[in-house]
């Protein structure tokens, strides 16, 4: 029997959540009705009150009955409370129904839960841009079709199906008999050959390699998985998202990119793959301050800008400083002939001054205790991908 947490703002919507709880109970499971309301009395009696959630999180509502402020407080408290329930093995899934406020609170709690833990949000906002609700977690957003306030023949059908879905998700099991230790890898089109060859070598040694595209979201998702504790090693060949973060381009993964590995204490290798390029959209999306720069039109929707020596020096320092914080064995590898396909000699982004600024900054700022390997090859050359795989295997061996 699965125990499903049903989260709701029971001061404004209560009977709808009770309906979902009853559907879960009738399916042979057990519903735990949790109130995350912020104003007014509850419409139905919860199993867990808002005050209990706040107490566990060590938070309080302010004296003023400001809904926005209270929603913010509850959005901080719920992740703490739900994480504790999951850590204690007290729930097997979570479902919520909500409009704007309810969705903000419930998905904040869901984002704190591990990847693979069943999470379902029935929301009036599910048909729009849900990126800020889902983040990098596997939250299922289910369109409510009609408003979630009130029960009618449409909402009952939607809510009943959602209840069935979360029960099915909680019941589903996967076999762990043949699971292999996981390595995560970062890749771009310009480093595909390198990553693919390294992956073959690592898989031959008994690892499962999961590849993430360095498109901003990809880097964030990879770091979230690293934080989850499910990862044994990191093949960070494509750190290009830092070029976008520095220049204000479109594929930034944020200023914490490259930090999860250090915090998790996981063996890794890191290379400056594709730090020669920052990604913009169509040509007219490039900021005017970059008008005189070197561009490469990857396709009609993607305009690449070559990073210059000054930017490369900053990127080298940033990469080194991030890696200096790693606590497990790590190796930095430099492909001295090209850090992408198009930065090789004779290609559009070939710029020895920029590359030298990048490499020199890495070497000048990297701790002497961290292994640095220079390979006289382009990033997609077999000898470089083999050096990456060998270094990671050595670091995994400890």
Secondary structure, 3 states (H helix, E strand, C coil): CCEEEEEECCCCCCHHHHHHHHHHHHCCCEEEEEECCCCCCCCCCCCECHHHHHHHHCCCCCCCCCHHHHHHHHHHHHHHHHHHHHHCCCCCEEEEEECHHHHHHHHHHHHCCCCCCEEEEEECCCCCCCHHHHCCCCCEEEECCCCCCCCCHHHHHHHHHHHHHHHHHHHCCCCCCCCCCEEEEEECHHHHHHHHHHHHHHHHCCCEEEEEECCCHHHHHHHHHHHCCCEEEEEECCCCHHHHHHHCCCCCCCCCCCCHHHHHCCEEEEECCCCCEEEECCHHHCCHHHCCCCEEEEECCEEEEECCHHHHHHHHHHHHHHHHCCCCCEEEEEECCECCHHHCCCCCCCCHHHHHHHHHHHHHHCCCCCEEEEECCECCCHHHHHHHHHHHHHHHHC
